[in-house]
Amino acid sequence: MNKLKSLLVLVLIGISSIPFVCAQDFVVRTDKIDVDFTKPDFEVVWINPEIFIEQMDSKNVRIKIGIKTNAVIEKVTIYINDLPVSNRGFTKKSQQEDYDELIEHSLFLNSGSNVVKMEAITDEGYEIIDERTITIADGAYADIVTRRNFALIIATGEYDSWSDLTNPIDDARDIARELEDTYGFIVEPFENKTQEQILLKLREYAEKSYLPKDQLFIFFAGHGHFDEINGEGYIVTKESKLNDLTFSSYLSHNILRNRIDNIPSNHIFLTMDACFGGTFDPTIAKGSARGGDSMYDDVGMLELIERKLRYKTRQFLTSGGKEYVPDGRPGMNSPFASKLLEALRSDGGPDGILTIADIKGYVELANPEPRLGSFGSNVAGSDFVFERVN
C-alpha cells in the first residue's frame, strides 16, 4: 500500500512538472485539483505612438498601450533596442472600458530607429509580447525617413514595324512587382508607348515636386539601335520605322540623357535592357567602356542611407555595351532582367539594404557584360538605395 501511495505521488509530480510551453492546451482535473494551462485571450493595442514617427522635436516619447485580456498581469517590462527599462509604475488597472490593463510611461529614445518592445507576464507565467519601431527623425535623418521612392517602368513588346519581342512586358511587370511589394516604391507601368508619349511622360515627372532624399528609378526594356555614322544610340519605340535614315522616329540617347537629367529628383537610377544600351554613355558609343565601384563600406542602416543619398545621383546600368543583347527564351525573363530580379529578390540581404554596387555584383556575370556608369549632373560618391520594407 505504501508503495502504491509513493507511485501516485510520483505520477502527480510528473504531471505538474510538464513544461508550460509544451502543454498550453493540456487540462488536468480531479476532485481537488483544477489546473488549466490554456493560453489566455489577449489583444495589444498601441494607443500612442503610431508604428512610425516622422520629424519629432523631442526624443521624449510617451507610450500608451492598452491590453484586453482575461488573464491577470503581474509584471510588465519595456525594452528599447533589447535593453530593459525600469518597470516601476508602468501598468495600472484601466479606467477605460475598452481595456483591462493600461501601460503608460515616458521614454527617452535615440536619434534614428528604436525598437520598443512590451513584455507582460501573467500570474500563470504566460508572456504577452509586442513591439513597435519608433524613428526619431531629427537632424540629418529627418529627410531620410520622409523620403519617397518612385519607379517609372517603360517597356515595349509590340511594334508597328520592328519585330515584336516576347519578354519585355513580363520582365517589366516582374520588376515592378518586386519594387512595389518588397521595397515600397510608388510604381507606374508604361507599356507599348510611342516616342511622343514617352517624352510627355518624362516631362510629367520633370514637373513633379520632390523631397530632398526622394529617389526615382527608371527602367526601359525593348529594342535598341545604334547608328555607326552618327555615333549615337537610340531607344526604338512602338511606332519607330525600319531603315529610318533620319532617326526622327527613334528616341535618341542624347535627348533621353538631357530629359532625365533635368528631372528635379536628386537621386535617379536608370536601367536599360535594350540592344546597344551601353551607348547611353558617350564614351562607350565612341568605343570605350567603364564600370562602377562601391563607394562605401557597410555602416548602420540609417547612417548608410544618409551617406548614400548625400550626393546628387545620375547613374545608369545597361544590359550591354555597344552590342546586341538577347531577349531570352519565350516565357522567361531576359538574361539581364533575370539577374536584376535575382538582386531585388535578395531582399537587400541581412541588413535589408540594396545599393547599386550590390546590384552590379549580381548582374556583372550576365552575357553580354552589363555596363554601369554616370551621366549629367551626377556627383562623385552618389548612390541609390533599395530598402526592404516588407
Order of alpha helices (4+ residues) and beta strands (2+ residues): alpha-beta-beta-beta-beta-beta-beta-beta-beta-beta-beta-alpha-beta-alpha-beta-alpha-beta-beta-beta-beta-alpha-beta-alpha-alpha-beta-alpha-beta-alpha-beta-beta
